[in-house]
Amino acid sequence: MLDQLNEEYRELIILSKFQGLKYKEIAWTFSTTEASIKNKMFRAMDKLRTLFYKLDNQSHEL
C-alpha cells in the first residue's frame, strides 16, 4: 500500500515508522523545519489511512 503514496510521503513514513527517526532528525535530513515534517507526516498518514479504508471497503463488497 505504501507504493501508492508519492515518494516524499513514502519516504517520510519509512524514516519515521520503520527506521524510528524523530521528526527533528528527519527535518535535518530534508533541510527543513520540524513543523514542516509534522505537517507532511499528518498528510502522509491521512492519505495512507484513506487508501487503507478504500481497500477495506472494496474487500467487504466482494
C-alpha positions as CSV (number, residue, x, y, z in Angstrom):
1,M,0.0,0.0,0.0
2,L,3.0,2.3,0.6
3,D,3.7,2.1,-3.1
4,Q,0.5,4.0,-3.8
5,L,1.9,7.1,-2.0
6,N,4.1,9.7,-3.6
7,E,7.8,9.3,-3.0
8,E,8.0,12.0,-0.4
9,Y,5.2,10.6,1.8
10,R,6.5,7.1,1.4
11,E,10.0,8.2,2.5
12,L,8.7,10.1,5.5
13,I,6.7,7.2,6.7
14,I,9.6,4.8,6.3
15,L,12.0,7.0,8.1
16,S,9.6,7.7,11.0
17,K,7.7,4.5,11.5
18,F,10.1,1.8,10.3
19,Q,13.5,3.4,11.0
20,G,12.5,5.1,14.1
21,L,13.8,8.6,13.3
22,K,12.4,11.5,15.3
23,Y,10.8,14.4,13.3
24,K,13.7,16.6,14.3
25,E,16.2,14.1,12.6
26,I,14.0,13.8,9.5
27,A,13.8,17.6,9.3
28,W,17.6,17.9,9.4
29,T,17.9,15.2,6.7
30,F,15.5,17.2,4.4
31,S,16.9,20.6,5.4
32,T,13.5,21.8,6.6
33,T,11.8,22.5,9.9
34,E,10.3,20.0,12.3
35,A,6.9,21.8,11.9
36,S,7.0,21.1,8.2
37,I,7.8,17.4,8.7
38,K,4.9,17.1,11.3
39,N,2.6,18.7,8.7
40,K,3.7,16.4,5.9
41,M,3.6,13.4,8.2
42,F,0.0,14.2,9.1
43,R,-0.9,14.4,5.4
44,A,1.0,11.3,4.5
45,M,-0.7,9.3,7.3
46,D,-4.1,10.7,6.3
47,K,-3.5,9.6,2.7
48,L,-2.4,6.1,3.8
49,R,-5.5,5.8,6.1
50,T,-7.7,6.8,3.1
51,L,-6.1,4.2,0.9
52,F,-6.5,1.6,3.6
53,Y,-10.2,2.3,4.1
54,K,-10.8,2.3,0.4
55,L,-9.2,-1.1,0.1
56,D,-11.0,-2.4,3.2
57,N,-14.4,-1.3,1.8
58,Q,-13.6,-2.9,-1.6
59,S,-12.9,-6.2,0.2
60,H,-16.2,-6.1,2.0
61,E,-18.1,-5.6,-1.3
62,L,-16.8,-8.9,-2.6
